[in-house]
Amino acid sequence: MSDQTNAMVSEVEHILDSIVYELERQAITQDMLLRLQPLLVTQAANVKQLKDVFVYGAGGTLQTSSRPIRGDDPAAGEEDFFAFHRSNPSERMRIGTAWRIRPSEPWVIPLSRRFNDAAGHFEGVVLATVEVDHVLRLMQRFEIGQQGALGIFLDSGELLVRRPYVVSDLGKSFAATVLHEEMSRHRSGRMTMRSPVDQVLRRISYEHVEDQPLKVTVALSEEELLTEWRHATYSQTAIVLALCVLTAIGGSFLLRAIRHRGRVEAYLFEARDGLHRANGRLEHLAQHDALTELPNRRCFDDYLHRTIAQSLRSRQPVALVMVDVDHFKRYNDRYGHPAGDRCLRAVADALRTTVSRPTDLVARYGGEEFAVILPATDLAGATTVAECIRQAVLDLGLEHLDNFTKRVTVSVGISIQCAEKSTLNASKLLQDADLALYRAKNSGRNRVHIYSADIDPHNVKLPSSV
């Protein structure tokens, strides 16, 4: 539950960061807002948890949004999120309690960020909203029994969303409860207590969401848990009594009992082995992307940091290759999302075949973007691998009538860092690879571009359709 919540919020945070970057890197004019509006529409359409995106000026007036602006759109000047950012210089994202823009509209969770002018003064707020119903659908995937409960809380103690869902619970503060005090002392833990919401006795597990000011709780009814335990205990007791009776009948049944015991032991060993296999599958699922079977973003981040640490010890360079499918949104629009999934799997197979060293890692970075970590690889080697990747995808011969080659192609960006440089770190390596990738796209796609220090990040623009 914590991982799902972190993924949902982090994706919206990434979108807010990109919009703030666009707003702060140039003067805000009417023409600039007109150019920004299609980007907001695209983000709201492509991210399933995102409902709307709004940009408010320093006075709280709505400047642009992902939906058509109406004459009666309310200003944000008196709203909590706007007042917070206006008086607080922090550039971190703020998560607020559930809220409705109008009484007729659904409940949404506001996620907002401040943006500044060139002098660092407050210039407005970017607001993204996530429907409460979307979070509830996420919660419905978990089996918690008839009397169980799931909750997402702000660090300050306010309830964000809870299943079972009651509108009056939204935004209710639990800062003075034993549950909040316990969660404030530890990042994760378990406890048994009566719920401060409905007084049902539950066994509660809680955990802080990584990198977000949120906590999640999973609470199972003790009565339901004990009922299952009693049924299991009664069954086991009955079996033991039956075995005792059979043993008392005489030695003629002894051999049969021994054989039965052997079968039971074999079953237990099989169950143990099955549990080990299930744990192995769960560990694999946590580290791999379900669609492509490649390592996922979490696995990529962990391996990149380990590789950089190893590079510092061995004094070897580290190369990072970012790969992005050209015009993938157009591909989805023309051929449909099932065909898009098949395309991503084919591209993943091409990368997996091309990158063959045991120490290299091919991962799905997100969406149609892939990343390749090449330890102990110089610029010539990384360029060779990148070119092989580009050619391997082109050789797939996948039809793409909305691409200039009429086939599926990829753009590739390369960045490399040497251990002698004091600036060797994961963030810089990723930033350089991204800049090189965007330069490859800006230069016509279906090509490899190597990062160089003369790339100005303010002049590298994401193409209108990646």
Residue pairs with C-beta under 8 A, 6 or more apart in sequence:
1 139
1 142
1 150
1 207
1 216
1 218
2 207
2 208
2 209
2 210
2 216
3 286
4 138
5 138
5 152
5 209
5 212
5 214
5 216
6 209
6 210
6 211
6 212
8 49
8 130
8 135
8 138
9 95
9 111
9 209
9 212
9 214
10 211
10 212
11 47
11 49
12 47
12 49
12 50
12 111
12 128
12 130
13 93
13 111
15 43
15 47
15 50
15 53
15 128
16 93
16 111
16 112
16 113
16 126
16 128
17 113
19 36
19 39
19 40
19 43
19 53
19 55
19 113
19 126
20 91
20 113
20 114
20 115
20 126
22 36
22 39
23 36
23 55
23 115
23 123
23 124
23 126
24 115
24 116
24 117
24 118
25 458
26 32
28 57
28 63
28 123
28 124
33 55
33 63
33 64
34 64
36 55
36 64
37 64
37 65
37 66
40 53
40 55
40 64
40 65
40 66
41 66
41 67
43 50
43 53
43 66
44 50
44 51
44 52
44 53
44 66
44 67
46 329
48 134
49 130
49 131
49 134
49 135
50 128
50 129
50 130
51 106
51 108
51 129
51 130
51 131
51 134
52 65
52 66
52 67
52 108
52 128
52 129
53 65
53 66
53 126
53 127
53 128
53 129
54 62
54 64
54 65
54 66
54 76
54 126
54 127
54 128
54 129
55 62
55 63
55 64
55 65
55 124
55 125
55 126
55 127
56 62
56 63
56 75
56 76
56 82
56 124
56 125
56 126
56 127
57 63
57 123
57 124
58 86
58 122
58 123
58 124
59 75
59 77
60 75
60 76
60 77
60 78
60 79
60 82
61 75
61 77
62 69
62 73
62 75
62 76
63 124
65 73
74 101
74 102
76 82
76 125
76 127
77 83
79 99
80 96
81 94
81 96
81 110
81 112
81 125
81 127
82 112
82 125
84 94
84 112
85 94
85 112
85 113
85 114
85 122
85 125
86 114
86 122
86 125
88 114
89 114
89 122
90 114
91 113
91 114
91 116
92 113
93 111
93 112
93 113
94 111
94 112
94 113
95 109
95 110
95 111
95 154
95 160
95 212
95 213
95 214
96 109
96 110
96 111
96 112
97 109
97 154
97 158
97 159
97 160
97 170
97 171
98 107
98 108
98 109
98 132
98 160
98 161
98 170
98 171
99 107
99 108
99 109
99 110
100 106
100 107
100 108
101 108
101 129
106 131
106 132
106 133
107 131
107 132
107 133
107 167
107 170
108 129
108 130
108 131
108 132
109 129
109 130
109 131
109 132
109 135
109 160
109 161
110 127
110 128
110 129
111 127
111 128
111 129
111 130
112 125
112 126
112 127
112 128
113 125
113 126
114 122
114 124
114 125
115 123
115 124
115 125
115 126
116 122
116 123
117 123
132 161
132 165
132 170
135 152
135 160
135 161
136 161
136 163
136 165
139 150
139 161
139 163
140 163
142 150
142 218
144 150
144 163
144 218
144 219
144 220
145 220
145 221
145 224
146 221
146 224
147 200
147 202
147 221
147 223
147 224
148 202
148 218
148 219
148 220
148 221
148 224
149 162
149 163
149 164
149 195
149 197
149 198
149 200
149 202
149 217
149 219
150 162
150 163
150 216
150 217
150 218
150 219
151 159
151 160
151 161
151 162
151 163
151 216
151 217
151 219
152 159
152 160
152 161
152 162
152 214
152 215
152 216
153 159
153 160
153 174
153 180
153 183
153 214
153 215
153 216
153 217
154 160
154 213
154 214
154 215
155 208
155 213
155 214
155 215
156 173
156 175
156 213
157 173
157 174
157 175
157 176
157 177
157 180
158 171
158 172
158 173
158 174
158 175
159 169
159 170
159 171
159 172
159 173
159 174
159 197
160 170
160 214
161 170
162 169
162 197
169 197
174 180
174 196
177 196
178 193
178 196
179 191
179 193
179 196
179 204
179 206
179 217
182 189
182 191
182 206
183 189
183 206
183 208
183 215
183 217
187 207
187 208
188 205
188 206
188 207
188 208
189 205
189 206
190 203
190 204
190 205
190 206
191 203
191 204
191 206
192 201
192 202
192 203
192 204
192 222
193 201
193 202
193 204
194 200
194 201
194 202
195 201
195 202
195 219
200 221
201 221
201 222
201 223
202 219
202 220
202 221
202 222
203 219
203 220
203 222
203 225
204 217
204 218
204 219
205 217
205 218
205 219
206 215
206 216
206 217
206 218
207 215
207 216
208 214
208 215
209 215
209 216
243 257
246 253
246 256
246 257
247 253
247 254
247 257
286 298
287 295
287 296
287 298
287 299
288 294
288 295
288 296
288 299
289 295
289 296
289 363
289 364
291 341
291 344
291 345
291 364
292 344
292 345
292 348
292 364
293 348
294 348
294 351
294 352
294 362
294 363
294 364
294 370
295 303
295 361
295 362
295 363
295 364
296 363
296 364
297 363
297 364
297 365
297 366
299 361
299 363
300 361
300 363
300 365
300 371
300 373
301 426
303 361
303 363
303 373
304 320
304 373
304 426
304 429
304 430
305 426
307 318
307 361
307 373
307 375
308 318
308 417
308 424
308 425
308 426
308 429
310 316
310 375
311 317
311 318
311 375
311 376
311 417
311 419
311 424
312 419
312 424
314 376
314 419
315 419
315 420
316 375
316 376
316 419
317 376
317 377
317 378
317 379
317 416
317 417
317 418
317 419
318 373
318 374
318 375
318 376
318 377
318 416
318 417
318 419
318 424
318 429
319 373
319 374
319 377
319 378
319 379
319 381
319 382
319 385
319 414
319 415
319 416
320 371
320 372
320 373
320 374
320 414
320 415
320 416
320 429
320 430
320 432
320 433
321 371
321 372
321 374
321 382
321 385
321 386
321 389
321 412
321 413
321 414
321 433
322 365
322 369
322 370
322 371
322 412
322 413
322 414
322 415
322 433
322 434
322 436
322 437
323 347
323 351
323 369
323 370
323 371
323 372
323 386
323 389
323 410
323 411
323 412
323 437
324 368
324 369
324 370
324 410
324 411
324 412
324 437
324 441
324 466
325 331
325 343
325 344
325 347
325 368
325 369
325 393
325 408
325 409
325 410
326 400
326 403
326 408
326 409
326 410
326 411
326 441
326 445
326 446
326 466
327 400
327 402
327 403
327 445
327 465
327 466
328 340
328 343
328 367
328 368
328 466
329 465
329 466
330 400
330 402
330 403
330 465
331 339
331 340
331 343
331 400
331 402
331 403
331 408
332 339
332 340
333 402
334 401
334 402
335 343
343 398
343 408
344 364
344 368
346 396
346 398
346 408
347 370
347 393
347 396
347 408
347 410
348 362
348 364
348 370
350 389
350 392
350 393
350 395
350 396
351 362
351 370
351 372
351 389
351 392
351 393
352 362
353 392
354 385
354 388
354 389
354 392
355 362
355 372
355 374
355 385
355 389
357 374
359 375
359 376
360 372
360 373
360 374
360 375
361 372
361 373
362 370
362 371
362 372
363 370
363 371
363 372
363 373
364 370
364 371
365 371
368 466
371 433
372 385
372 389
374 381
374 382
374 385
377 385
377 416
378 416
379 414
379 416
379 450
382 414
382 416
383 414
383 448
383 450
386 412
386 414
386 448
387 412
387 448
389 410
389 412
390 409
390 410
390 412
390 446
390 447
390 448
393 408
393 409
393 410
394 405
394 407
394 408
394 409
394 446
396 407
396 408
397 407
398 407
398 408
399 406
399 407
399 408
400 406
400 407
400 408
400 409
403 409
403 445
404 445
404 446
405 446
409 445
409 446
410 446
411 437
411 440
411 441
411 445
411 446
411 447
411 449
412 437
412 440
412 447
412 448
412 449
413 433
413 434
413 435
413 436
413 437
413 438
413 439
413 440
413 448
413 449
413 450
413 451
414 433
414 436
414 448
414 449
414 450
414 451
415 429
415 430
415 431
415 432
415 433
415 435
415 436
415 450
415 451
416 451
417 423
417 424
417 428
417 429
417 432
418 424
431 457
432 451
433 451
435 451
435 455
435 457
435 460
436 449
436 450
436 451
436 455
437 449
438 460
438 461
438 462
438 463
439 449
439 455
439 460
440 447
440 448
440 449
441 462
441 463
441 466
442 460
442 461
442 463
443 449
